[in-house]
């Protein structure tokens, strides 16, 4: 028997883009190209939804790779 867990709320494409400070179009383009963080989305019917923990993990990995949170290119 699996332990019960509270389902994680899912973010819409717009909410995920807002969280990442991207445009929804940029996030969708990344998804179509198979690039993260856009590719982290899950298609549910006609919607693309994102788990906040997947986005946080992506950001943590970027920081671990040496991306600086305030560095601009």
N, C-alpha and C positions, 0 to 999 in steps of 0.2 A: 504494500500500500504506500502510495506517495504521500509525503507530508503536505499538508495544506499550506499554501502561500498566498499572500495578497498579490493579485495581478498588478503588474507595473503599468501605470498609465502610459499610453502611447501618444507621441507627438505627431501632428499632421506635418506635411511638407512645409507649410508656412511657419508653423511653430518651431520646427527644427531649424529652418533657415534663420528665423529671428534669433534663436538661441545662439547660433553660430555666427550671426551678423553677416549672413550671406543673403543674396536674393534667392527667392524660390527657383528662378530660372537657372541660376548658377548651380544650385544643389541638384536640380533635375538633370542638368547637362552632365554633371559628375556621375550621376547614377547611370545615365545612358552610356557613358564611356567606361563604366566599371571602376571608377575611381572613388576612393573614400574621401569624405564621409558620405557622399551621395549614395554609394552602393550599399550602405548599411540599412537602407530602407526595406520594408517588407510590404509587398503588394497585398492588399486586402480588398478584393473587389476592384473598384476603380480608384481607390485611394492608395497612397504610399504613406506608410506610418513608420515612425522611428522610435526605438526604445531609448530613453534617456541614458541608460547604462551603457549602451553601445556607443553613443556619442561621447560620453565621458571617457570610456576606454580608449577611443580614437584619440582624444585630446591628450590623455595621459601618455599614450605611446609616442605621440608627436613630441611631447616635452622630453621624454626619455631619449629620443633620437637626437636631441640637441636643439630643437626649436625653442626659441626664447619667447616668452609670452608677450614681450613688448617690442621685439625686433621687427622692423618693417623692411621689406625688400624693395 
